[in-house]
Amino acid sequence: MTPAHTPIPLAETTPRPFGALNAEAAKAFAAASASESRPFARPSPNVQPQRVLLVDDSRSIRTLLKIYLMARSFEYIEAESAEAALDVLKTQTVDLILTDFHMDGMNGADFAAAVRANRDVKVSKIPILMMTGDANAAEVRNKGQKAGINAFVRKPVSCAQLMTLVDTILPPPKKS
């Protein structure tokens, strides 16, 4: 075989869809799926689905969060920046916000502070879960708490860890 036809291992040439979190996230998802008794949710005809605003500049992280949150029948709204998320909140009703800390433009703590300062009480009271992959998680958590977040988690996050936090700050709706 000539060098031009020598197969190159896929891992060396193809970017992973979930970036640096791919291996850990896939492992966590597989472990969570195998060990948890949470079924994938099916919308109940008697219950209006809760809406989650996913704010992260990484599409793959937003997709991973949706996979993790499949244990609840949520509707999702995505925003790739804090500024875009603030625009969404002007026109859409949201029950929960999951935001990253590090984003281009406004960071997650400043975004949380803007949500808390909103004149509309329904918006200012939305539960906010902030995530970070920052090495100095304690400083990021402190900034988030000062901004009014309800919960904090360090990435990479497991499915079980995320669902425990979400269930704590936004209990599932009761069937009528």
Buried (B, 14 or more C-beta within 10 A) or exposed (E): EEEEEEEEEEEEEEEEEBEEBBEBBBEBBEEBEEEEEBEEBEEEEEEEBBBBBBBBBBEBBBBBBBEBBBBBBBEBBBBBBBBBBBEBBEEEEBBBBBBBBBBEEBBBBBBBBBBBEBEEEEBBEBBBBBBBBBEEBEEBBEBBBEBBBBBBBBBBBBBBBBBEBBEEBBEBBEEE
